[in-house]
């Protein structure tokens, strides 16, 4: 009992174990495309077991979208980016909310997934512009 109380193990999770500098909005886009495909397959199926699995997997993928967006937002983009692109914080806020419980995580509506993909595309355009300069 005392060994558990006084142990110094701490679990941590990060995008990378090193500041690797490898970022790409494609990670979020691919997961969001999966969410969209799942919502369509869900709508086309009457198999309750399949539909239940689809919901679980779609929620997991939505969480991955949020994770990949947060990594870009907090690790890649810096103050000069936010100054040049003042809409960037709003885009990330809207996109992560669209991937959350009020968005794709809590909805089986393909239109919500398409809206999420559109926000990711806007972020991606800005991301690639920053890579040019």
C-alpha atoms as a printed R data frame, in Angstrom:
    type eleno elety resid chain resno       x      y       z
1   ATOM     1    CA   UNK     A     1   0.000  0.000   0.000
2   ATOM     2    CA   UNK     A     2   2.717  2.488   0.936
3   ATOM     3    CA   UNK     A     3   4.627  1.769  -2.247
4   ATOM     4    CA   UNK     A     4   1.656  2.920  -4.318
5   ATOM     5    CA   UNK     A     5   1.231  6.081  -2.283
6   ATOM     6    CA   UNK     A     6   4.900  7.036  -2.435
7   ATOM     7    CA   UNK     A     7   5.693  5.861  -5.929
8   ATOM     8    CA   UNK     A     8   6.912  8.486  -8.385
9   ATOM     9    CA   UNK     A     9   5.357  7.126 -11.538
10  ATOM    10    CA   UNK     A    10   3.378  9.585 -13.581
11  ATOM    11    CA   UNK     A    11   1.731  8.796 -16.861
12  ATOM    12    CA   UNK     A    12   2.036 11.546 -19.446
13  ATOM    13    CA   UNK     A    13   0.891 11.744 -23.023
14  ATOM    14    CA   UNK     A    14   2.072 14.035 -25.782
15  ATOM    15    CA   UNK     A    15   1.957 14.381 -29.549
16  ATOM    16    CA   UNK     A    16   5.583 13.358 -29.541
17  ATOM    17    CA   UNK     A    17   8.175 12.456 -26.938
18  ATOM    18    CA   UNK     A    18  10.467 15.101 -28.420
19  ATOM    19    CA   UNK     A    19   9.683 18.506 -29.844
20  ATOM    20    CA   UNK     A    20   9.827 16.877 -33.261
21  ATOM    21    CA   UNK     A    21   8.465 19.770 -35.284
22  ATOM    22    CA   UNK     A    22   6.365 17.473 -37.483
23  ATOM    23    CA   UNK     A    23   2.858 18.863 -37.832
24  ATOM    24    CA   UNK     A    24   0.216 18.462 -40.494
25  ATOM    25    CA   UNK     A    25  -3.527 19.190 -40.427
26  ATOM    26    CA   UNK     A    26  -3.962 16.068 -42.570
27  ATOM    27    CA   UNK     A    27  -4.079 14.027 -39.370
28  ATOM    28    CA   UNK     A    28  -7.218 15.852 -38.236
29  ATOM    29    CA   UNK     A    29  -8.689 15.796 -41.748
30  ATOM    30    CA   UNK     A    30  -8.270 12.033 -42.146
31  ATOM    31    CA   UNK     A    31 -10.003 11.364 -38.826
32  ATOM    32    CA   UNK     A    32 -12.783 13.813 -39.756
33  ATOM    33    CA   UNK     A    33 -13.220 12.060 -43.113
34  ATOM    34    CA   UNK     A    34 -13.591  8.818 -41.188
35  ATOM    35    CA   UNK     A    35 -16.266 10.444 -39.022
36  ATOM    36    CA   UNK     A    36 -18.153 11.555 -42.127
37  ATOM    37    CA   UNK     A    37 -17.935  8.101 -43.719
38  ATOM    38    CA   UNK     A    38 -19.143  6.461 -40.511
39  ATOM    39    CA   UNK     A    39 -22.175  8.753 -40.264
40  ATOM    40    CA   UNK     A    40 -23.145  7.813 -43.819
41  ATOM    41    CA   UNK     A    41 -22.676  4.074 -43.232
42  ATOM    42    CA   UNK     A    42 -24.669  4.381 -40.012
43  ATOM    43    CA   UNK     A    43 -27.562  5.976 -41.889
44  ATOM    44    CA   UNK     A    44 -27.479  3.239 -44.529
45  ATOM    45    CA   UNK     A    45 -27.573  0.359 -42.040
46  ATOM    46    CA   UNK     A    46 -30.419 -1.170 -40.085
47  ATOM    47    CA   UNK     A    47 -28.121 -3.584 -38.195
48  ATOM    48    CA   UNK     A    48 -28.246 -2.444 -34.560
49  ATOM    49    CA   UNK     A    49 -24.942 -4.100 -33.646
50  ATOM    50    CA   UNK     A    50 -23.225 -2.352 -36.562
51  ATOM    51    CA   UNK     A    51 -24.835  0.963 -35.678
52  ATOM    52    CA   UNK     A    52 -23.703  0.691 -32.058
53  ATOM    53    CA   UNK     A    53 -20.135 -0.033 -33.146
54  ATOM    54    CA   UNK     A    54 -20.322  2.876 -35.608
55  ATOM    55    CA   UNK     A    55 -21.281  5.280 -32.826
56  ATOM    56    CA   UNK     A    56 -18.404  4.140 -30.612
57  ATOM    57    CA   UNK     A    57 -15.836  4.343 -33.402
58  ATOM    58    CA   UNK     A    58 -17.166  7.714 -34.594
59  ATOM    59    CA   UNK     A    59 -16.839  9.106 -31.067
60  ATOM    60    CA   UNK     A    60 -13.246  7.823 -30.855
61  ATOM    61    CA   UNK     A    61 -12.389  9.388 -34.209
62  ATOM    62    CA   UNK     A    62 -13.988 12.672 -33.145
63  ATOM    63    CA   UNK     A    63 -11.774 12.688 -30.061
64  ATOM    64    CA   UNK     A    64  -8.737 12.126 -32.290
65  ATOM    65    CA   UNK     A    65  -9.775 15.089 -34.444
66  ATOM    66    CA   UNK     A    66  -9.835 17.249 -31.320
67  ATOM    67    CA   UNK     A    67  -6.437 15.934 -30.260
68  ATOM    68    CA   UNK     A    68  -4.799 16.663 -33.609
69  ATOM    69    CA   UNK     A    69  -6.347 20.122 -33.753
70  ATOM    70    CA   UNK     A    70  -5.178 20.927 -30.215
71  ATOM    71    CA   UNK     A    71  -1.627 19.869 -31.079
72  ATOM    72    CA   UNK     A    72  -1.611 22.256 -34.027
73  ATOM    73    CA   UNK     A    73  -3.264 25.036 -32.053
74  ATOM    74    CA   UNK     A    74  -1.048 24.808 -28.994
75  ATOM    75    CA   UNK     A    75   2.248 23.466 -30.345
76  ATOM    76    CA   UNK     A    76   2.622 24.579 -33.954
77  ATOM    77    CA   UNK     A    77   0.967 27.976 -34.212
78  ATOM    78    CA   UNK     A    78   2.803 30.823 -32.477
79  ATOM    79    CA   UNK     A    79   2.007 34.482 -31.677
80  ATOM    80    CA   UNK     A    80   3.096 35.799 -35.114
81  ATOM    81    CA   UNK     A    81   0.648 33.392 -36.784
82  ATOM    82    CA   UNK     A    82  -2.213 34.594 -34.596
83  ATOM    83    CA   UNK     A    83  -1.291 38.186 -35.360
84  ATOM    84    CA   UNK     A    84  -1.223 37.593 -39.118
85  ATOM    85    CA   UNK     A    85  -4.371 35.430 -39.057
86  ATOM    86    CA   UNK     A    86  -6.634 36.916 -36.361
87  ATOM    87    CA   UNK     A    87  -9.407 34.443 -37.238
88  ATOM    88    CA   UNK     A    88  -7.199 31.471 -36.288
89  ATOM    89    CA   UNK     A    89  -8.248 31.192 -32.632
90  ATOM    90    CA   UNK     A    90 -11.910 31.351 -33.640
91  ATOM    91    CA   UNK     A    91 -11.386 28.682 -36.322
92  ATOM    92    CA   UNK     A    92  -9.738 26.324 -33.862
93  ATOM    93    CA   UNK     A    93 -12.381 26.977 -31.233
94  ATOM    94    CA   UNK     A    94 -15.193 26.295 -33.704
95  ATOM    95    CA   UNK     A    95 -13.471 23.212 -35.146
96  ATOM    96    CA   UNK     A    96 -12.758 21.610 -31.781
97  ATOM    97    CA   UNK     A    97 -16.329 22.270 -30.695
98  ATOM    98    CA   UNK     A    98 -17.555 20.686 -33.936
99  ATOM    99    CA   UNK     A    99 -15.512 17.592 -33.048
100 ATOM   100    CA   UNK     A   100 -16.860 17.577 -29.488
101 ATOM   101    CA   UNK     A   101 -20.070 16.536 -27.771
102 ATOM   102    CA   UNK     A   102 -22.048 19.354 -29.386
103 ATOM   103    CA   UNK     A   103 -20.732 18.338 -32.802
104 ATOM   104    CA   UNK     A   104 -19.644 15.082 -34.406
105 ATOM   105    CA   UNK     A   105 -19.027 13.294 -31.143
106 ATOM   106    CA   UNK     A   106 -22.676 13.759 -30.202
107 ATOM   107    CA   UNK     A   107 -24.314 13.640 -33.620
108 ATOM   108    CA   UNK     A   108 -24.767 11.165 -36.427
109 ATOM   109    CA   UNK     A   109 -25.612 13.940 -38.904
110 ATOM   110    CA   UNK     A   110 -23.265 13.897 -41.921
111 ATOM   111    CA   UNK     A   111 -23.821 17.652 -42.342
112 ATOM   112    CA   UNK     A   112 -22.094 18.268 -38.997
113 ATOM   113    CA   UNK     A   113 -19.108 16.180 -40.131
114 ATOM   114    CA   UNK     A   114 -18.995 18.137 -43.400
115 ATOM   115    CA   UNK     A   115 -18.994 21.400 -41.433
116 ATOM   116    CA   UNK     A   116 -16.078 20.070 -39.366
117 ATOM   117    CA   UNK     A   117 -14.169 19.176 -42.523
118 ATOM   118    CA   UNK     A   118 -14.745 22.686 -43.888
119 ATOM   119    CA   UNK     A   119 -13.245 24.228 -40.717
120 ATOM   120    CA   UNK     A   120 -10.262 21.898 -40.922
121 ATOM   121    CA   UNK     A   121  -9.761 22.938 -44.547
122 ATOM   122    CA   UNK     A   122  -9.694 26.613 -43.517
123 ATOM   123    CA   UNK     A   123  -7.101 25.801 -40.845
124 ATOM   124    CA   UNK     A   124  -5.121 23.757 -43.355
125 ATOM   125    CA   UNK     A   125  -4.960 26.640 -45.841
126 ATOM   126    CA   UNK     A   126  -3.544 28.916 -43.160
127 ATOM   127    CA   UNK     A   127  -1.139 26.203 -41.984
128 ATOM   128    CA   UNK     A   128   0.308 25.744 -45.475
129 ATOM   129    CA   UNK     A   129   0.565 29.515 -45.967
130 ATOM   130    CA   UNK     A   130   2.687 29.679 -42.803
131 ATOM   131    CA   UNK     A   131   4.957 26.952 -44.178
132 ATOM   132    CA   UNK     A   132   5.629 29.051 -47.315
133 ATOM   133    CA   UNK     A   133   6.936 32.043 -45.393
